Amino acid sequence: MGIKDPLLQLVSLQKASGCWEMDGALAEVFGRTEEEVVRQTPAEVEKGVWATVLALIWLHGFKMNAQVEWQFVAMKAVTWIRNQKVVSLSESVRVGNNLLGCQVKEEDLGLKSGHAHVVVLLLSKMVNCGLLTEKNEPVPLKSIAVDLQVKGHVATVSSTLQYVNEEERPLEAVFVFPMPAEAALCHFSAKVADKEIVAKVQEKEKAREEYDDAIASGDQAFLLEESDESTDVFRLSVGSLPPAQSAAVTLVYVTELSVQADHALRFCLPAVLNPRYTPPGTGGGIVSEITSSPAGVPYSLSLTAHVSSPNPITKVESKCPLEPLVFINADHTNAKVSLSAGHMFDRDVELFLYYQNAHQPTAIVEAGEPTAQPGSLMGDPVVMISLYPEFPSALMSSVTSCGEFVFIMDRSGSMGCPMHGGSDAQTRIASARDTLLLLLKSLPLGCYFNIYGFGSHYESYFPKSVEYTQETMDQAVKRVQAMEADMGGTEILQPLKHIYSQQCIPNQPRQVFMFTDGEVWNTKDVLSLVKNNAESHRCFSFGIGEGASTALITGMAQEGGGHAQFITGTDRMQPKVMQSLRYALQPAVVDICEVWSVPVGMSATRLSPPINTIFQGQRALIYAQLKGESQSSDSEGRVTVKYRLAGQEVTNTLSYSLKPAENTGLSIHRLAARSLIRSLERDEQNEGAEKEALKARVVELSVQAGVSSSHTAFIAVLKGSGEAVKGPLLTRRVPTAGFFGMGAPMTMACCGTAPQRRGAPRMMADMAVPETLLLGGPGMMMNSLEEDSVGSVEAAKDPLMQLISLQKASGCWEMDGALVEVFGKTEEEVVKQTPAQVEKGVWATVLALIWLHGFKMDAQVEWQFVAMKAVTWIRNQKVVSLSESVRAGNDLLGCQVKEEDLGL
């Protein structure tokens, strides 16, 4: 047998309630005999309390470097001790310290009265050193100003960051921040006093070396680089900023605006960057440097948006307060809107833009750069095609009744955080529970399903996917209702590998639904795995809460041929998930191909990856380079997308003018370059890929187009701007908002040492970055994970969810007290009104349908599949007096729902 790890031994001995029992195995961990430990038990202290206090002291005294591993174990123990109402707790801690040779304070353990938020304070004490100056003053980023230019479906975002060094020594400011995964970073400049320098794109290692050499020489330098682990995380280093010196850094990126279910275009300026769980010993690179502030970010944001569209703008909405929308012209195709003054950048800023007829296919041709080489990507025209495929209505009326549905639920500690900062916010895990219940009730009979939960490890409800029956549904529902955010870190790879290793069920297409708050460190590894298994499944992904990784969520859906959804703020999870279920139940589109037609003398070269999935009404974006010159008078091009749907061939064609649009700059070229670069980077992950050749091509494209990549960085050096630095520079990390508790961000990482060379990852005080914990702000009670989640379950019942939970797998309802409670009636009253010769089950099911149509039409997207199952079940009963049942049901419930509206 190998030598036991004392930490794992201690953890293995903890009871489910959170306590430890005093025995020889526990005493062995402490390096004492059981007799010695028992002899020191303070008077009037129970053995279990004594054992648990000693365990907490041992963890804090000897295992602080592994706190990320035992943090939730300790939280359970603290909650258990509090519930014991121990009188002599201070004495127990004092004696325990003497016995174990430690000096751990009672408040550090979270046991002292008035220290309900002690874990927050403890972590702040451990890792807060990089957030404040030596004089306890704020970090040097003062403000961010954003100018947003929206033209149709494309946004150009210019952000200016103001820095000031208020210390007496030169310093380096480091800011790790989020950016939309689909964005193309295309400009970076810095202004110090009256001198401005524009950064150039270089191969990343060369840029790092030039930066380090510059700051060692006392020159001012600026380095902007993308994370190797995730395309939506960047690090900005502002080096050798002299005392009392200010600097303004400007970065510009272009991005596509995503289309929402209500046809709005969504722009998101990400502020929240949640700490990414990094397993011990894995390094983590830039994502391990993510820092959040315990008291909110110390910098403000101003944002002004200028919107123009070929179609009239109807409105602009946001969850953040806005100034009134101002129209610039009479036809409402140009408008301006701003964030209200004083906005603190502590949450994502979302704008929803509504255009008339936004759902129309469009094409924009952009002229090449005049100084660029003809035949190169930047020298030739580029076209961006926006397609909205329309499926024949006859094919859309049917949904599949088969499939293998695999639901993968993030149960890491961060899922215990609230969905938003309001007082009525559900926790993420509570919202996920309701959503899973809804999904289970909506599945069709005859399909197969399984549910996985993951954190630092994973588990499945069934050894393999099982047929959907009343029995298996009941078993799953029971476990879903007990589901908690109690599985530690966020490691997605292992459950995915296990699922992909399972043999697919014949004639049951696999549909994977992934729910996560997206706080992972190895995004590219996850996406590579999904891509390698794309032929065996479709992947639908859901980013839950502020700060979910756009690279992970959108990447999984893109690689897995599915659809991505983000649930933020006060959004309800259920409508978005049910929209994706509708997509999953649609017949799969296969054999997709594109045909490009251009005049003689020209050719079209595709720059974006091939379309691998099409859903009804969902936009598909395609970029192509137009080479050569037309040798005819024809000034039009055409693109035709052909595919097969439910055995029928469907064709969608768009004709477009080859005349370049005006005033687009080079935004479409840069988006096209970014699309091609991302494709090449994904190809690098493939086994047997010619990695060096692909890397060289990425660097070439990145430098040519001036856009970021995983292999390049932006570097700017102001030569001769200072004296050589003697001794290490002070490093100050700028915190990023992290959603936590009741809207209070949390400190998660620091660096109090001199910076290393950029070639090596910066390790944060020799500890992995912990998950966001389930805690409130100062003064709030800190409950165990189990208690917090149970509280949300015991909250006032949602009658819609109560009704759905009572439906049987077949689609019917049974008449009982729980059902009539939803209707607001007594069981006797409802049974007495049963029409003659109508079975109780039919009567109950008709009433449920009338109630849904009469009182819950605003939530129809959530219960549509529940109702479809019920209608199918009723039809199979061959009910004679159905019209009479509907009439009697309307009278009983006070509704006026027509039989045809019910689908009966």
N, C-alpha and C positions, 0 to 999 in steps of 0.2 A: 504493500500500500504506500502511496505517496504521502508526503508531509501535508497535513491539513492546513488550509488557509484559515487563520483565526477569524477573519472578517466574515467569510462565508459560513464558517461554523457557527458564529454568533447569530447571523441572520437566519440560518436554518433552524435555530432553536426558538425563535420568536413564535408565539401563538398567534392565531388569526385575529384575536382581539387587540393585539399590540403589546401584550405583556411578555415577560419571561418568567419561567419557574426556576427556583433555586435548586440546582442539582450539580453533580460532579462534572458534567460536560461543560456547563456554563463557567464554573469555577476554573476549569482547565484553561478556558480562553483568557481569563484574568491572570493566569499564572499563579493561582492560589489553590489551596485545598478547600474542599467543601466545608470542612469543620472550621477552618480559619475564617471563611467568609461569614458563615452562620453566626459564629461567636461575636462578630462585630455588628450584628443587626441592631440598629437603634431601638430603644424602648418604644413599645406601642406601634411599631411599624410592621405591617404584614410582610411575610417572606416574598410574595410576588412583587410588592412595591419595591422592596429593597433590591431584589434581583434586577428589576427594570431600571431603577435609578442608576445602579452600577453599570448596566449595559450602556446607558446613555453617556455616562461619564467616560467610559472606555472608548466609545466611538469618537467623542469630541476630543479626548485627550491623546489618542493614539492613531486615529484614522481620518484626520481632517483632509488629507490629500486625496481621499477617495469619497468625499462627501456626496458627490453626484450619484454614487452607487447606493448609499444608505439613507438618503434624505427622507424618502417616504416611509421607510422603516421607522425612523426616529419620530416622524410626525404622528404615526399611529401610536407609538409608545407614549408620547407626550399627552395625546388625547386620552388614552387609557388611564394614565396617572391622574389627570385632572378629574376624571369621573369617579376616582376613589375617595375624593375629598380628604386627602392626607393632611393631618394637622402639623406634623413635625417634618415637613419637607426640607426646610433649610438645614436641619440637623442631619438628615439623611445624606444630603449633598456634601456637607462638611466631612462627615465620617467616611463617605465613599471616596472622596478625594484623598484622605489620609491613607485609606486602605490601598488604593491603586497608585498612589504617588503622583497625583494630578493636581492641577490648580484651575479646574473648570468652574466658572461662575454659574450660579443658579439661573441668572437671566440668559446666559448663553445656551442653556439647555431648553429654554422656552417654558420653564416651570414656575418662574416667579410671577406673582400676581401683577397684572398691569402690563405684562409682556406677551400679549397674545400674538403679536406679529414678530416674535423674536427671530424666526428663521430669516425673515427679510433683513432684520438688523444684523444678524450674524453674517449673512452672505455679503451685505454691504460692507461690513467691517473687513471681511476677507479680501474682497475684490474691487473695492471702490477706489483704490489708490490712483488709478489712471484718470479719473474723472474730474479731479480737482487739482489746482495748482498747489505748490508748497505753502502758499499763504491761505489755503482753503478758499480760493477764489474760483469762479466758474471757468470752464474750458474756453478756448479762444474763439469758437465759432459764435458769431453774434446774430446773424440774420441770413435768411435766404429769400431772394426775390425771383419770382418765376414769371416769364412772359410766354404765353401759350398762343400759338398761331394754328388754327384748325382750318384746313381746306378740304371740305368733303369728308372723306374717310381717313385722312392722314393728319397727324398732329406733329408740329415742330415745337419742341420744348427747350427754352433757354433759361437756365438757372444760374444765378449769381450768388456766391457764398462769400460773406464778409468775415474776415479773420482779423483779430487784434491780439498781439502778444503783450499782455499786461504784467509780465514778469521781468526780472532783472537780468535774465540770461537768455541766450538764443534757445529756441525750442523747435521741436517738430510736432505738428498737429496731425493726428491720424483719424480719419473719419471713414468708417465702414458703413455703407448705406445701400438701400435697395433701389432697383431700377426695373421697369417692366421687362420681362424676359424677351418680348418680341421687339424691343427697342434697338435702334442702331445709333450708338454714340458716335458723333461725327465732328465734334469741335471741342477744344479745350484750350483756354487761355488764362493768363494771370496778369493782374495789374498791381504793381507795387509802387506806391507814391505816384509819379507821373509816367512811369515806364510800364509798357504793356508788351507781353511776349506771348506768341501763339505756339502751342505745343505741336510737336510732330509725332507721327505714329512710327514706332520702332519695334523690332523683335523684343520680346519682354525681357529676356536676360540682359541684353545690351542696354535697355532703358533703365533697368535696376542698377546696373553698374555705373552708368552715367550719373544717376541720381545720387548714389552713395558717394561717388568721387566729388560731386558738386558740393554736397553739404559738408564733407570733410574739409573742403577748401574754403568754407565760409560763404560760398555762393548760395543764393536763394534758388531753390529747385522745387518742382511740382511734378508728382508722379501719379497717374491715374491708371489703375489696372483692374481687369476683370478677374473674378475668382476662378481658379482652376476647377473648383468643385461644383459651382452653380453659376449659370449665366445671368442670374438676376441679382448678384451681389458684387459691388465694386468697392475698392479701397482708394481713397484720396490721401496722399501724403504731402503735407506742406512743410518743406524742410528749411532749416536754418533761418527762421523768422527772427530778426533782431529784436531786442527789447523796445517796447513802445511802437513797434512797426505794425502797420495794417496791410492787408493784402485782400484783393478781390479776385476770386476764382470763378470763371464762367465756363459752364459745360453745356453743350447743346446735343439733343438727340431727337431723332424722328421715330414715330411709332404709328402702327395701324390702330384704329379704334375698333374695339370689338362690338359686335351686334348683340343686343339683348333680346329676350323673348318678346318684349313689347315694341320692338323695332328701334329702340333708342340706341345711339352710339355711346359707348362708355369710355371715358378717359379717366385713368387713375394715376395720381401722383403718389407713389408709395412713400409712406413715412415710417410705418411700423415694420421693423425687421426683427422678428422674434429670434432669440438665441437658438441656434441649430444644435440639436443633440449630437454630441461627438463621443462615440464609445472610447473608453480609456485606451491609450496606446495607439490611436489611429491618426494623431496629428491634427488634421482638420483644416490646415491652411487658413485662408482669409476668413472663411465662415466661422472659425473658432475665435475670431477677434471681435465678433459682434458684441457691442456694448449697448446697454439700455440704462436709462437714468431712473433712480428711485423716486425722484420728485418731479418728473416731467422734464422735457428738453429745455435747455436754457437759451434757445434761440427762437425767433419768430419767423413767420412766413407771410409774404404778400404774393398774390397771384392775380394776374389779369389775363383774360382769354379773349382773343379776337377770333370770331367764327365766321367763315364764309362757306356758302354751299350753292350748287347750281339750282337747288330747290329751296323754297322758302323755309326759314327756321321758325318752328312753332313755339318752342320753349326750351329752356335750359334749367335742369334741376340738380340739386346736390343735397347731401346729408349735412354739409357744412353751411353756415349762414352766408348768403350771397347778397351783394348789392343788386338793385333792380336791373333787369336786362335792358340794354339800350340798343335800339335798332339804328343802323347807320344810314340805311337807304329805304326808299318807300316800298320796295317789293320784298323787304324782310329777308334778303339773302346775305346780308352782312350785319353782324351784331357784336356787342362787347359786353362782357360781364366780369365782375371782380369778386374775390372773397371779401367778406366784411373785415374791417380793420381789426388788428390785434389778434389774429388767429395764431395760436401756438401750434407748431407742427408736431402734434402728439398723436395724430391718427391719419390714416390715408385720406387724401382729398379725392373725391369722386365727382365727376361732372357727367350728367346724362343729357345728351343733345338729341333733340327731336326735329327731324326734317319732314316736310311733306314728301310722300312717295319715295321714302328712303330705301324701299325694298326693290328698287329697280336695278337691273344689271348695268354696269358702267365700265368704261375703258378710258384710261388717261395715257396719252403718249407724251413722254418728256424728252426734250432734245438733249443730246450729249454735251459734255463740257467742251467748249471750242478749242482749248489748249491741249486736250487729251488726244492720244494717238487714235486715229480712226481704226476701227476693228476691235478696240479694247472695250471693256464693259463701260467705262466712263466716257469713252469717245463716241459711242453709238447711241441712238435713241433706245429708250426702254419703255415698254408698255406694262401697265398694271391693270389687270382684268378683275372685276368684282362680279362673280356669278351668283345668282340665286336660283338654283335648280327648282323647277316646279314638277312634281310627280303627278301623273294622271290620277284624278280623283277616285276612279274605280279601284285602283291599286291601293290607295291610301285608306279606304274604308275598312280594310281587313288588317288585323293584327295577328301575329304569330301566337300559337298556343303552346309552343315548345321552346326549349332553351335550357341551358344550365346557368343559373344565376349565382355568382359567387360574390358575396358582400364582405369587404375587408374593412374593418373598423379600427381606427387609431384609438387605442386606450391608454396612451401615454399620460403622464401627469398633467401636461399642458392642456389636455382636453377637459380638465376640470375648471378651466377659466371661464368667466362669463362670455356670452356671445357679444355683448356690447357693454357700455358703461352705465346704462340705465338701471334704476332700482328694481325693475321688473325682469331683468335679464335672466334667461335660462343659462345654465352652464352648457358648454359645447357638447358634453357627453349626454346631457339630458335631452337636448334637441336631437342628437343623433339617435337616442333610444326611440323617441317618437317617430322619427323618420324610418328607422328600420321596421318598426311595427307596421307603419303604413305600407312599406314595400312588401312585407310578408303577406299582408292581407290582399295586396293587389296582384300577386302572382297568379298566373292561370293554372288550373288543374292540368296535370300531365307533364309539367315541367320538373326540373330538378334544381336543388339549391343547397348552399352551405354558407355558413357565416364564420369568419375568422376575426379574432381580436389580436392586436399586436402592440408591443411596447419594446422592452428590452428582450422579450421573447415573444412567442406567438402560440395561440391555441385555436382549435377549430371545434365547432359544435358537434360535428359528425366526422368520423374518420375519412369519409369521402362524401361527395354530393349525394343526396338522397331524393327520392321522389317526393313531390309536394302533395301531402295528404293531410287530413285533419290531425292525425296523430303526430306527424313530424312538424306540422305548423305549431301545434300546441307546445311541443317540446321546445321549439326555437323561441316562441313568444315568451315562455317562462324564463328562459335564460336572458333574453334581451331585456326584460324588465328588471333584472338584477345586475345588468352590466354597469361597471364603474370605470373611472379613469384611474386604474390602479396597477398598470403594468410597466411603470418606469419610463425608460427612454423611448426614442422613436427610431426603430430599425425596421425598415420596410422590405429590405432585400430578401431576408430569409423566408417570410411567408409567401412572397411572390415566387421564389424559387420552388418552394414546396408545391404551390398551386400549379405551376407550369409543368412540374414533374408528374402530375396526375394525368392519367389517360383521359382524353376527351370521350364523352358519351356519344355514341352514334346518333345522328339526326337530332342532336340537342346542342345547337351552337352555344359556345361559352361566352357569357357576358360578365365581365368583371366590374364591380362598382367599388371604387376606392374612396374612402372618407378619411381625410387627415387635415390637421392644421399646418402641415407642410413644413415642419421644423426639422429638416434632415440635413445632414452634412455631405452625403454622397449622391447628390442629385443625378450626376452623369452616369454613375453605375446603375442606378435604378432605371433610367431611361434606356440605357443600352440593353438591359435585360428585357424590358417591355418590347423594344424593337425586335429583338431576336426571336420573340415568341408571338409576333404580330399575326402570323398566319393562323394561330390556333384560337384567337379570341378577339373580342372588342373590349376596350377599356374606357369606362366612364369615370371621370375623376372629379372630386369635390373638395375645394379648398375652404376650410371652415375657420371663420374668425379673421380678425385683422392680422396681417403679416404673413399669411400663407404664401409659400413660395410659388410665384407665377411660373418659374422655370419648371418646377416639378409638376404642378397641376396641369398646365397646358401641354407640357411635354409628354406626359403619360397618355393624354387623350390623343395627341397627334400621332405618337408612335404606335398606339394601340387601336387606331381607327375608330375612336369613340368621340366623346364630347366632354368639354370641361365646363364646370360651373364654380363660381365663387360666392360664398355666403358670408356677407359682412354686415356690420352695424345691426340694424333691427330687421334685416331680411329674415323671412321665414325659410327654413331649409326645405320644407316639404314641397312647395310648388316647383322649385328648381329641380329637385330630385325626380319628381314625377314627370317633368318634361323630358328628362334623360331616360326614364323608364319607357316613355312613349317612343323615343328614338330606338331604344333597345328592342322594342316589340315590333318595330317596323321591319318589313322584309329587308334583308341586307342588299345593298347595291354592289354589284360585282362587274368585273370586266370593264373597268373605267378606262377610257382612252381619250386623248385629245387630238384634234386635227387642226393645224394652223394653216391658214391661207393668206398669202401676201402677194402683191404684184410681182411680175417677172423682174428679175434682177435683185430681188430681196429674199432674205431668209429670216426665220424666227428661231432663236435658240432659247429654250426654256431655262430659267435661272432658279425657279423654286422647285421643291421636290414634287414628284408626281402626286396627284390627288389620290388618296387611298380610301377616302370615305366621303359619302355625300348623304346629307339628311335634308328632308323637306324644309324649304324656307331658310336654310342656313347658308351664310355667305361662304364662298370659296374664293380665295385670292390667288392669282397666278401672275408671275412676273416673267417677261421674256425680253431678250435683247434682239433688236431689229437691225440686221446687218445689210449692207449694200444700199443701192439706190434704185428706185422704181424706173423701169424702162418703158412704162406705159402711162396712159392718162389716168389709170385707176388709182384713186387716192384712198381706198378702203382696204382694211384687213378684216379677216373673220377668224373666230375660234369656235370650234364645235366640240362639245363634250358628249361622248356617247357612253352608255352604260346599260346593263341589264338589271331589271327590277322585277322580282316575282315572275321570272321567265319571259318577260317582255323587253324588247329593246326600246330605249328612250333616248331622244336626241335633244339637246339644248344648244342653240347657236346664237352668237352675238357678233354683230358687225360693228366696226368702229372706224373713225377717221384717223388717218395716219398723220394728220397735221398736229404738230406738238402743241400742247396746252401752254398758256402763258403764266408767268409768275409762279412756277412750281419750284424754282431753284433746282437743286439736285436731290430733293427728298426721295423721289421714287427710285432713282439710281441707288441711293444709299440703302433703302429698304431692300431692293433687289440684291445688292451686294451682301447685306446681312443675311438674307435668306440662303444665298449660295454658300456663304461661309459656314452657317449653322449646319447645312447638309454635309459639307466636307468634314466638319468637326465630328458629326455623328458617325460618318464613315470611318473615322480614325478608331472608333471604339470596337469596330468589327475585328474578329479574329482573322489573322492573315493579311490585314490591311497594310499597305505600304505607307507606314506612318510618317516617315521622313518626307516623302514626296507630297503627301497630303498636307503636312505642316507647312512645307515650303509654299504650296499653292495658297494656303490660308493667309500666310504672312504677305505674300505678293498682292492678293486681293485686298487685304486690310490696309496696306500702305497705299495702294493705288486709289482706293475709294475713300480713304481717310476715316474708316469706321473701326470700331473696336472688335477684338476677337480674343479667344483664350490664349493665343500665342503672341499677342502684341500689347503694347501699352502706350499711353500718351506721356511724353516727357517734355518739360519746359525748364530751361536753366537760364537764370539771369547772371551772366558772367561778370566777374569783377564787382560783385555787390556786397562783399564783406571780407573779413579776415578769417584765416584758418581757425577752426574751432578747436579749443584746447579742452580735452576731456569730453565725456559723452554728452550729447544733446539731451535736454529734458524731453520726454515724450508725453504728450497729452492726448488722450483718446476722447473723441467727441461722441457723446452718447446718442443713440438713435432710439426713438420711441419704441417700446415693447409693450404689447397689450397684456395687462396683468391685473388680476383682482378686479376692483371696481373702477377700472380705467387707469389705475396707477401703474406706470411702467416700472420695471424692476432692473436693478443693476445685475449684470451677468458676467462681465469680464473686465480685466484690467491689464495694464502693463506698467510697472513701476521701475523698469530697468531700461538701460540704454538700448536703442534699436539694434537688431541684428542686421546682417546683410540681407537684402531682399530675397536672395536665393533660397533662404531657409524659412520654413513656416514659423511664425511667432507663437510660442506656446504661452498660454495665459496662466502664469503663476503655478506652473506644473500641474494644472488641473484641467480636466475636460469641462467644456461649457455645459452647465446643468440645464435641464428643461425648465421652462417657466413653471413655477410651483402654483399649487392651488391655495392661494392665500389672498387676503384682502389687504387694504392699505392700513396705515397705523390706526390702532384703536379698534380694529375689527376682530371678531373672534376667529381663531384659526382652528377649524374643525379638521377631522381626519377626512381622507378622500371619500370613504364610505359614507360618513355622516352627511357630507355636503351634497352628495348625489341623492341620497335618500330623501333629504329635505326637498329637493326639487320634485321628486316623485310624489311626495305627499302634498304638494301644492294643489290649489284648486283644480279640479279636473276640467279638461277641455271637453265639452260634450261631443264635438266632432270626433276627437280621438277615442272617446269612450264608446261611441257608436261603432267606429271602425274596429276597435279591439274586440267587439262582441260578434263580428261576422265569422261564420264558419268558412272553412277552406273551400267548400262547394259553392259559396256565394250567398247562402241564405242566412237569416237570423232566426233564433229561437225566441219565443215569447217568455220573458221573465222580468223580474223586478228591476234588474239593471237597465234593460232596454226601455221600459216604460218611464224610468227616471229621466232618461234623455228627452223623452217626449213631454215631460212635465205632467204626467198622468199617473194614476194608480193602476196597478195590474188588473184589479177587478173592473175598473172603468173601461180599460182597453179590451179585455176579454169579452165583456158584455156587449160590445159593439161589433163583435166578429160577425161578418155576413154569413148567412146560411150556406152550408155545404162548402165552406172555405176552410182549408186546413190551417191550424195555428201558425205553422211555419210560413205559409204563403202570406197570411195576414200580417205577420210580423215583418216580413220582407217588403211587402207593398208599403207599409207604414214607414219603414226606414227610407225607402226611395222617395216617398212624398216629402218626408222631413228634410232630406238632403236638398231636393229641388226647391222646397218652400222656404228654407231658412239658411242654406249654406251655398247658394249659387256663386257668391263671391270667392269661394274656395273650391270651385268645381275642378280645377286642375289637380287638386289633391285627392279627390274621391272618385274621379272619372272611371278608373279601372275597377274600383270596389263596386260601383254601380253597374258596370258592364257585366261583371260576374253575377250580380244579383239578377239582372234582366235575363241572362242566359239560363240561370237556374229556374226562374219562374216559367219561362217558355217551355222548359222541359217537363214541367208539372202538368201541362195541358189543363190549365184552370178554365172552367166554363164561365164563371161569373166574375171575370176580371174587372169589367167596367163598373160593376156594383161595388167591388172592393175598393177601387180608386175613389168612387163617389163617397163611400162611407169613411174612407181614410181622410179625405179632404175635410169632411164635416167634423171628424174627431179632432184633427190637428189645426183646424182653422185656416186651411190653405185653399188654393184654387189652381192646383196643378193638373194639367190635362194629361190624359192617358198617353197621347202621342209624344208629349214632352218627356215622359218616362222611358220611352222606347219600347212600350209594351203593346 
